[in-house]
Amino acid sequence: MAAKKTPATGTDVEQPGFEQALERLETIVEELESGTLSLDESIARYEEGVKLSRTLTHTLDAAEKRIERLIEGAEGPETEPATLDEGAAEPPAPKPARAAAPRRTPPEDDPAGRLPF
């Protein structure tokens, strides 16, 4: 399990690992589908399931981005630590290479070597 600081209190809260969160989500789905929970229990499980689903989706998205960086590494395989913060900015896209502008030479028929503009 990974520790994560809560924004409100700044204290460490144990977060389940990916596999544990996925197992818990599967259990919640089974409980909801069984129809044995009360309305209040169903709502509480649903809310927990939504939070887990968002966390799992975010984790998978971060892993996918990390794999893309690994594949696209210019100097061979490289990885960068992926942040799982909601507001993390995307890395800037690489700028395309520009061709050098051709050098202008003065027109040969102008004796002063002036440019025509």
DSSP file (Angstrom, degrees, kcal/mol; ACC not computed):
  #  RESIDUE AA STRUCTURE BP1 BP2  ACC     N-H-->O    O-->H-N    N-H-->O    O-->H-N    TCO  KAPPA ALPHA  PHI   PSI    X-CA   Y-CA   Z-CA
    1    1 A M              0   0    0      0, 0.0     2,-0.4     0, 0.0    13,-0.0   0.000 360.0 360.0 360.0 143.1    0.0    0.0    0.0
    2    2 A A  E     -A   15   0A   0     13,-1.6    13,-3.6    11,-0.0     2,-0.3  -0.793 360.0-128.7-101.9 141.1    1.2    3.5   -0.8
    3    3 A A  E     -A   14   0A   0     -2,-0.4     2,-0.4    11,-0.2    11,-0.2  -0.690  27.8-178.4 -87.5 140.9    1.0    6.4    1.6
    4    4 A K  E     -A   13   0A   0      9,-2.1     9,-2.6    -2,-0.3     2,-0.4  -1.000  25.5-123.4-140.1 137.2   -0.6    9.6    0.4
    5    5 A K  E     -A   12   0A   0     -2,-0.4     7,-0.2     7,-0.2     6,-0.0  -0.638  25.8-127.4 -81.7 134.7   -1.2   12.9    2.2
    6    6 A T     >  -     0   0    0      5,-2.2     4,-2.5    -2,-0.4     5,-0.1  -0.620  12.6-134.2 -78.4 139.7   -4.7   14.1    2.4
    7    7 A P  T  4 S+     0   0    0      0, 0.0    -1,-0.1     0, 0.0    -2,-0.0   0.860 100.5  49.6 -63.4 -35.5   -5.1   17.7    1.1
    8    8 A A  T  4 S+     0   0    0      1,-0.1    -3,-0.0     3,-0.1    -2,-0.0   0.919 128.8  15.9 -72.7 -43.8   -7.3   18.8    4.0
    9    9 A T  T  4 S-     0   0    0      2,-0.2    -1,-0.1     0, 0.0     3,-0.1   0.683  86.2-134.4-106.9 -21.1   -5.2   17.5    6.9
   10   10 A G     <  +     0   0    0     -4,-2.5     2,-0.2     1,-0.3    -5,-0.1   0.609  60.8 133.9  75.3  10.7   -1.8   16.8    5.4
   11   11 A T        -     0   0    0     -5,-0.1    -5,-2.2     1,-0.1    -1,-0.3  -0.617  63.9 -99.5 -93.9 155.6   -1.6   13.5    7.2
   12   12 A D  E     -A    5   0A   0     -2,-0.2     2,-0.4    -7,-0.2    -7,-0.2  -0.539  37.4-173.3 -74.0 133.9   -0.6   10.2    5.6
   13   13 A V  E     -A    4   0A   0     -9,-2.6    -9,-2.1    -2,-0.3     2,-0.4  -0.997  28.3-117.6-126.3 131.4   -3.5    7.9    4.6
   14   14 A E  E     -A    3   0A   0     -2,-0.4   -11,-0.2   -11,-0.2    -9,-0.0  -0.547  29.0-161.0 -71.3 124.4   -2.8    4.4    3.4
   15   15 A Q  E     -A    2   0A   0    -13,-3.6   -13,-1.6    -2,-0.4     6,-0.0  -0.870  22.7-113.0-103.2 138.2   -3.9    4.0   -0.2
   16   16 A P        -     0   0    0      0, 0.0    -1,-0.0     0, 0.0     0, 0.0  -0.368  32.9-109.6 -68.5 150.4   -4.5    0.5   -1.6
   17   17 A G     >  -     0   0    0      1,-0.1     4,-2.6     4,-0.0     5,-0.2  -0.201  38.4 -95.7 -68.0 171.2   -2.2   -0.7   -4.3
   18   18 A F  H  > S+     0   0    0      1,-0.2     4,-2.4     2,-0.2     5,-0.2   0.923 124.3  46.6 -57.8 -48.3   -3.6   -1.1   -7.8
   19   19 A E  H  > S+     0   0    0      1,-0.2     4,-2.4     2,-0.2    -1,-0.2   0.902 113.5  48.4 -64.2 -41.7   -4.3   -4.8   -7.4
   20   20 A Q  H  > S+     0   0    0      1,-0.2     4,-2.3     2,-0.2    -1,-0.2   0.903 111.9  49.7 -65.6 -40.0   -6.0   -4.4   -4.0
   21   21 A A  H  X S+     0   0    0     -4,-2.6     4,-2.3     2,-0.2    -2,-0.2   0.893 110.8  50.0 -65.1 -39.5   -8.1   -1.5   -5.3
   22   22 A L  H  X S+     0   0    0     -4,-2.4     4,-2.2    -5,-0.2    -2,-0.2   0.911 110.6  49.3 -66.1 -42.3   -9.2   -3.6   -8.3
   23   23 A E  H  X S+     0   0    0     -4,-2.4     4,-2.2     2,-0.2    -2,-0.2   0.912 111.1  50.0 -61.9 -42.2  -10.2   -6.5   -6.1
   24   24 A R  H  X S+     0   0    0     -4,-2.3     4,-2.4     1,-0.2    -2,-0.2   0.904 109.5  51.3 -64.0 -40.8  -12.2   -4.2   -3.8
   25   25 A L  H  X S+     0   0    0     -4,-2.3     4,-2.3     1,-0.2    -1,-0.2   0.907 109.2  50.5 -62.6 -41.1  -14.0   -2.7   -6.8
   26   26 A E  H  X S+     0   0    0     -4,-2.2     4,-2.2     1,-0.2    -1,-0.2   0.897 110.2  50.4 -63.0 -40.1  -14.8   -6.2   -8.0
   27   27 A T  H  X S+     0   0    0     -4,-2.2     4,-2.5     2,-0.2    -2,-0.2   0.911 109.3  51.2 -63.3 -42.5  -16.2   -7.1   -4.6
   28   28 A I  H  X S+     0   0    0     -4,-2.4     4,-2.6     2,-0.2    -2,-0.2   0.914 109.1  50.4 -61.6 -43.5  -18.3   -3.9   -4.6
   29   29 A V  H  X S+     0   0    0     -4,-2.3     4,-2.6     1,-0.2    -1,-0.2   0.924 110.9  49.1 -61.5 -44.1  -19.8   -4.8   -8.0
   30   30 A E  H  X S+     0   0    0     -4,-2.2     4,-1.6     1,-0.2    -1,-0.2   0.910 111.5  49.5 -61.9 -41.8  -20.7   -8.3   -6.8
   31   31 A E  H  X>S+     0   0    0     -4,-2.5     4,-0.8     1,-0.2     5,-0.6   0.913 112.9  46.7 -63.9 -42.5  -22.3   -6.8   -3.6
   32   32 A L  H ><5S+     0   0    0     -4,-2.6     3,-0.6     1,-0.2    -2,-0.2   0.897 112.7  49.4 -66.6 -39.7  -24.3   -4.3   -5.6
   33   33 A E  H 3<5S+     0   0    0     -4,-2.6    -1,-0.2     1,-0.2    -2,-0.2   0.769 100.4  65.8 -71.2 -24.7  -25.4   -7.0   -8.2
   34   34 A S  H 3<5S-     0   0    0     -4,-1.6    -1,-0.2    -5,-0.2    -2,-0.2   0.813  92.5-143.8 -68.7 -28.6  -26.5   -9.4   -5.4
   35   35 A G  T <<5 +     0   0    0     -4,-0.8    -3,-0.1    -3,-0.6    -2,-0.1   0.623  67.4 114.2  76.9  12.6  -29.3   -7.1   -4.3
   36   36 A T      < +     0   0    0     -5,-0.6     2,-0.2     2,-0.0    -4,-0.1   0.548  50.0  95.0 -92.6  -7.9  -28.8   -7.9   -0.6
   37   37 A L  S    S-     0   0    0     -6,-0.4     2,-0.0    -5,-0.1     0, 0.0  -0.509  76.8-116.2 -84.4 151.3  -27.6   -4.5    0.5
   38   38 A S     >  -     0   0    0     -2,-0.2     4,-2.6     1,-0.1     5,-0.2  -0.260  35.9-100.6 -71.7 171.3  -29.9   -1.8    1.9
   39   39 A L  H  > S+     0   0    0      2,-0.2     4,-2.5     1,-0.2     5,-0.2   0.933 124.3  48.2 -61.5 -46.5  -30.4    1.4    0.0
   40   40 A D  H  > S+     0   0    0      1,-0.2     4,-2.3     2,-0.2    -1,-0.2   0.906 113.4  47.4 -61.9 -41.9  -27.9    3.3    2.3
   41   41 A E  H  > S+     0   0    0      2,-0.2     4,-2.7     1,-0.2    -1,-0.2   0.896 111.3  51.9 -65.6 -39.9  -25.3    0.5    2.0
   42   42 A S  H  X S+     0   0    0     -4,-2.6     4,-2.7     2,-0.2    -2,-0.2   0.918 110.5  47.5 -62.7 -43.9  -25.8    0.4   -1.8
   43   43 A I  H  X S+     0   0    0     -4,-2.5     4,-2.5     2,-0.2    -2,-0.2   0.922 112.4  49.3 -64.5 -43.2  -25.2    4.1   -2.1
   44   44 A A  H  X S+     0   0    0     -4,-2.3     4,-2.2     2,-0.2    -2,-0.2   0.917 113.3  46.4 -62.3 -43.4  -22.1    4.0    0.1
   45   45 A R  H  X S+     0   0    0     -4,-2.7     4,-2.8     2,-0.2    -2,-0.2   0.901 111.3  52.5 -65.4 -40.2  -20.7    1.1   -1.9
   46   46 A Y  H  X S+     0   0    0     -4,-2.7     4,-2.4    -5,-0.2    -2,-0.2   0.932 109.9  47.8 -60.6 -46.2  -21.5    2.9   -5.1
   47   47 A E  H  X S+     0   0    0     -4,-2.5     4,-2.1     1,-0.2    -1,-0.2   0.911 113.0  48.4 -61.7 -42.7  -19.7    6.0   -4.0
   48   48 A E  H  X S+     0   0    0     -4,-2.2     4,-2.5     1,-0.2    -1,-0.2   0.905 111.0  51.5 -62.9 -41.0  -16.7    4.0   -2.9
   49   49 A G  H  X S+     0   0    0     -4,-2.8     4,-2.8     2,-0.2    -2,-0.2   0.885 107.7  51.4 -63.8 -39.8  -16.7    2.2   -6.2
   50   50 A V  H  X S+     0   0    0     -4,-2.4     4,-2.4     2,-0.2    -1,-0.2   0.924 110.9  48.4 -63.3 -44.4  -16.7    5.4   -8.2
   51   51 A K  H  X S+     0   0    0     -4,-2.1     4,-2.3     2,-0.2    -2,-0.2   0.926 113.5  46.8 -61.9 -44.7  -13.7    6.7   -6.2
   52   52 A L  H  X S+     0   0    0     -4,-2.5     4,-2.9     1,-0.2     5,-0.2   0.912 110.7  52.9 -63.4 -41.6  -11.9    3.5   -6.8
   53   53 A S  H  X S+     0   0    0     -4,-2.8     4,-2.5     1,-0.2    -2,-0.2   0.911 110.2  47.3 -60.8 -42.6  -12.7    3.5  -10.5
   54   54 A R  H  X S+     0   0    0     -4,-2.4     4,-2.5     2,-0.2    -1,-0.2   0.918 112.8  49.2 -64.9 -42.9  -11.4    7.0  -10.9
   55   55 A T  H  X S+     0   0    0     -4,-2.3     4,-2.4     2,-0.2    -2,-0.2   0.927 112.9  47.1 -61.9 -45.1   -8.2    6.1   -9.0
   56   56 A L  H  X S+     0   0    0     -4,-2.9     4,-2.5     2,-0.2    -2,-0.2   0.908 112.3  49.5 -64.5 -42.0   -7.7    3.0  -11.1
   57   57 A T  H  X S+     0   0    0     -4,-2.5     4,-2.5    -5,-0.2    -1,-0.2   0.918 111.5  49.1 -62.5 -43.3   -8.3    4.9  -14.3
   58   58 A H  H  X S+     0   0    0     -4,-2.5     4,-2.3     2,-0.2    -2,-0.2   0.910 111.3  49.7 -63.1 -42.6   -5.9    7.6  -13.3
   59   59 A T  H  X S+     0   0    0     -4,-2.4     4,-2.1     1,-0.2    -2,-0.2   0.915 112.0  47.8 -63.2 -43.3   -3.2    5.1  -12.4
   60   60 A L  H  X S+     0   0    0     -4,-2.5     4,-2.4     2,-0.2    -2,-0.2   0.895 110.6  51.5 -65.4 -39.9   -3.7    3.3  -15.8
   61   61 A D  H  X S+     0   0    0     -4,-2.5     4,-2.2     2,-0.2    -2,-0.2   0.913 110.5  48.8 -62.0 -42.5   -3.5    6.6  -17.7
   62   62 A A  H  X S+     0   0    0     -4,-2.3     4,-2.1     1,-0.2    -2,-0.2   0.896 111.2  49.9 -65.1 -39.6   -0.2    7.5  -15.9
   63   63 A A  H  X S+     0   0    0     -4,-2.1     4,-2.3     2,-0.2    -1,-0.2   0.898 109.5  51.7 -65.5 -39.9    1.2    4.1  -16.7
   64   64 A E  H  X S+     0   0    0     -4,-2.4     4,-2.3     2,-0.2    -2,-0.2   0.914 109.9  48.7 -63.1 -42.8    0.2    4.4  -20.3
   65   65 A K  H  X S+     0   0    0     -4,-2.2     4,-2.2     1,-0.2    -1,-0.2   0.894 110.3  51.7 -63.9 -39.5    2.0    7.8  -20.5
   66   66 A R  H  X S+     0   0    0     -4,-2.1     4,-1.9     2,-0.2    -1,-0.2   0.906 110.0  48.9 -64.5 -40.9    5.1    6.4  -18.9
   67   67 A I  H  X S+     0   0    0     -4,-2.3     4,-2.5     2,-0.2    -2,-0.2   0.902 109.1  53.1 -64.8 -40.9    5.1    3.5  -21.4
   68   68 A E  H  X S+     0   0    0     -4,-2.3     4,-2.4     1,-0.2    -2,-0.2   0.908 109.0  49.0 -60.9 -41.7    4.7    6.0  -24.3
   69   69 A R  H  X S+     0   0    0     -4,-2.2     4,-0.6     1,-0.2     9,-0.3   0.874 110.1  52.5 -65.1 -35.7    7.7    8.0  -23.0
   70   70 A L  H >< S+     0   0    0     -4,-1.9     3,-0.6     1,-0.2     8,-0.4   0.921 113.1  43.0 -63.9 -44.4    9.7    4.8  -22.8
   71   71 A I  H 3< S+     0   0    0     -4,-2.5    -2,-0.2     1,-0.2    -1,-0.2   0.870 116.2  47.5 -70.0 -37.6    8.9    3.9  -26.4
   72   72 A E  H 3< S+     0   0    0     -4,-2.4    -1,-0.2    -5,-0.2    -2,-0.2   0.392  75.6 136.4 -88.6   3.1    9.5    7.4  -27.7
   73   73 A G    X<  -     0   0    0     -3,-0.6     3,-1.1    -4,-0.6    -3,-0.1  -0.307  46.1-151.5 -56.1 125.5   12.8    8.0  -26.0
   74   74 A A  T 3  S+     0   0    0      1,-0.3    -1,-0.2    -2,-0.0    -3,-0.0   0.863  93.7  43.3 -69.0 -38.0   15.2    9.6  -28.5
   75   75 A E  T 3  S-     0   0    0      1,-0.4    -1,-0.3    -3,-0.0    -2,-0.1   0.098 130.9 -79.3 -94.7  21.3   18.4    8.3  -27.0
   76   76 A G  S <  S-     0   0    0     -3,-1.1    -1,-0.4    -5,-0.1     2,-0.1  -0.546  89.6  -9.7 104.6-177.2   16.9    4.8  -26.4
   77   77 A P  S    S+     0   0    0      0, 0.0     2,-0.3     0, 0.0    -7,-0.1  -0.326  70.8 161.0 -60.8 125.8   14.7    3.6  -23.6
   78   78 A E        -     0   0    0     -8,-0.4     2,-0.4    -9,-0.3    -5,-0.2  -0.970  20.6-157.0-137.8 151.9   14.3    6.1  -20.9
   79   79 A T        -     0   0    0     -2,-0.3   -12,-0.1    -9,-0.1   -13,-0.1  -0.968   1.8-160.1-128.9 152.6   11.7    6.5  -18.2
   80   80 A E        -     0   0    0     -2,-0.4     2,-0.1   -14,-0.1   -11,-0.1  -0.972  38.0 -97.8-123.4 142.3   10.6    9.5  -16.2
   81   81 A P        -     0   0    0      0, 0.0     2,-0.4     0, 0.0    -2,-0.0  -0.402  39.4-134.7 -61.5 131.4    8.7    9.2  -12.9
   82   82 A A        -     0   0    0     -2,-0.1     2,-0.3     2,-0.0   -20,-0.1  -0.720  12.0-142.1 -88.3 134.4    5.0    9.6  -13.5
   83   83 A T        -     0   0    0     -2,-0.4     5,-0.1     1,-0.1    -1,-0.0  -0.749   5.3-156.7 -93.9 145.1    3.1   11.8  -11.1
   84   84 A L        +     0   0    0     -2,-0.3     2,-0.2     3,-0.0    -1,-0.1   0.136  48.7 130.3-106.1  19.0   -0.3   10.8  -10.1
   85   85 A D    >   -     0   0    0      1,-0.1     3,-1.5     2,-0.0    -2,-0.1  -0.524  61.3-132.2 -73.9 139.6   -1.5   14.3   -9.2
   86   86 A E  T 3  S+     0   0    0      1,-0.3    -1,-0.1    -2,-0.2    -3,-0.0   0.879 104.4  45.9 -57.5 -41.2   -4.8   15.3  -10.7
   87   87 A G  T 3  S+     0   0    0      2,-0.0    -1,-0.3    -3,-0.0     2,-0.1   0.166  78.2 142.7 -93.5  18.8   -3.5   18.7  -11.9
   88   88 A A    <   -     0   0    0     -3,-1.5     2,-0.2     1,-0.1     0, 0.0  -0.369  49.3-126.3 -64.1 134.4   -0.2   17.4  -13.4
   89   89 A A        -     0   0    0      1,-0.1    -1,-0.1    -2,-0.1    -2,-0.0  -0.522  21.7-111.1 -81.0 147.4    0.7   19.3  -16.6
   90   90 A E        -     0   0    0     -2,-0.2    -1,-0.1     1,-0.1     3,-0.1  -0.495  38.1-103.3 -71.9 144.6    1.4   17.4  -19.8
   91   91 A P        -     0   0    0      0, 0.0    -1,-0.1     0, 0.0     2,-0.0  -0.447  47.6 -96.8 -66.6 145.9    5.0   17.5  -20.9
   92   92 A P        -     0   0    0      0, 0.0     3,-0.1     0, 0.0    -3,-0.0  -0.325  39.7-109.1 -65.3 145.1    5.4   20.0  -23.9
   93   93 A A        -     0   0    0      1,-0.1     2,-0.1    -3,-0.1    -3,-0.0  -0.472  40.6 -99.7 -71.1 143.1    5.4   18.4  -27.3
   94   94 A P        -     0   0    0      0, 0.0    -1,-0.1     0, 0.0     0, 0.0  -0.376  38.0-117.0 -65.2 142.3    8.7   18.4  -29.0
   95   95 A K        -     0   0    0      1,-0.1     3,-0.1    -3,-0.1     2,-0.1  -0.589  30.8-110.7 -79.4 139.1    9.2   21.2  -31.6
   96   96 A P        -     0   0    0      0, 0.0     2,-0.1     0, 0.0    -1,-0.1  -0.391  38.2 -99.9 -68.4 148.0    9.6   20.1  -35.2
   97   97 A A        -     0   0    0     -2,-0.1     2,-0.4     1,-0.1     0, 0.0  -0.435  36.9-140.1 -67.7 138.0   13.1   20.7  -36.6
   98   98 A R        -     0   0    0     -2,-0.1     2,-0.2    -3,-0.1    -1,-0.1  -0.814  11.7-123.6-101.6 141.3   13.2   23.8  -38.8
   99   99 A A        -     0   0    0     -2,-0.4     2,-0.1     1,-0.1    -1,-0.0  -0.581  36.2-102.2 -77.6 144.0   15.2   23.9  -42.1
  100  100 A A        -     0   0    0     -2,-0.2    -1,-0.1     1,-0.1     3,-0.1  -0.432  38.6-112.1 -66.8 138.7   17.8   26.7  -42.3
  101  101 A A        -     0   0    0     -2,-0.1    -1,-0.1     1,-0.1     2,-0.1  -0.488  36.2-106.4 -71.2 139.3   16.6   29.6  -44.4
  102  102 A P        -     0   0    0      0, 0.0     2,-0.3     0, 0.0    -1,-0.1  -0.401  35.0-114.0 -66.7 142.8   18.6   30.0  -47.6
  103  103 A R        -     0   0    0     -2,-0.1     2,-0.4    -3,-0.1    -3,-0.0  -0.573  27.1-129.9 -77.3 137.8   21.1   32.9  -47.6
  104  104 A R        -     0   0    0     -2,-0.3    -1,-0.1    -3,-0.0    11,-0.0  -0.704  18.6-158.3 -88.7 137.7   20.3   35.7  -50.0
  105  105 A T        -     0   0    0     -2,-0.4     3,-0.1     1,-0.0     8,-0.0  -0.893  29.5 -99.3-111.8 146.7   23.0   36.8  -52.3
  106  106 A P        -     0   0    0      0, 0.0     9,-0.1     0, 0.0     8,-0.1  -0.319  48.4 -95.1 -62.9 145.9   22.9   40.2  -53.9
  107  107 A P    >   -     0   0    0      0, 0.0     3,-1.0     0, 0.0     6,-0.2  -0.363  28.2-136.9 -60.8 139.7   21.7   40.3  -57.5
  108  108 A E  T 3  S+     0   0    0      1,-0.2     5,-0.0    -3,-0.1     0, 0.0   0.750  99.5  59.4 -72.9 -23.7   24.6   40.1  -59.8
  109  109 A D  T 3  S+     0   0    0      1,-0.1    -1,-0.2     2,-0.0     0, 0.0   0.544  87.0  84.4 -85.3  -3.8   23.2   42.7  -62.2
  110  110 A D    X   -     0   0    0     -3,-1.0     3,-1.4     1,-0.1    -1,-0.1  -0.870  65.2-160.2 -97.6 111.5   23.1   45.4  -59.4
  111  111 A P  T 3  S+     0   0    0      0, 0.0    -1,-0.1     0, 0.0    -2,-0.0   0.774  90.4  52.5 -64.5 -25.5   26.6   47.0  -59.3
  112  112 A A  T 3  S-     0   0    0      2,-0.1    -2,-0.0     1,-0.0     0, 0.0   0.583 107.4-125.4 -85.8  -8.0   26.0   48.3  -55.7
  113  113 A G    <   +     0   0    0     -3,-1.4     2,-0.1    -6,-0.2    -5,-0.1   0.743  52.8 160.4  72.6  23.8   25.0   44.9  -54.5
  114  114 A R        -     0   0    0     -8,-0.1    -1,-0.2     1,-0.1    -4,-0.1  -0.459  41.5-116.7 -78.0 151.0   21.7   46.3  -53.1
  115  115 A L        -     0   0    0     -2,-0.1    -1,-0.1    -9,-0.1   -11,-0.0  -0.572  24.5-117.4 -82.1 151.6   18.8   44.0  -52.4
  116  116 A P              0   0    0      0, 0.0    -1,-0.1     0, 0.0    -2,-0.0   0.325 360.0 360.0 -76.7  11.2   15.6   44.5  -54.5
  117  117 A F              0   0    0      0, 0.0    -3,-0.0     0, 0.0     0, 0.0   0.393 360.0 360.0-131.5 360.0   13.5   45.5  -51.5
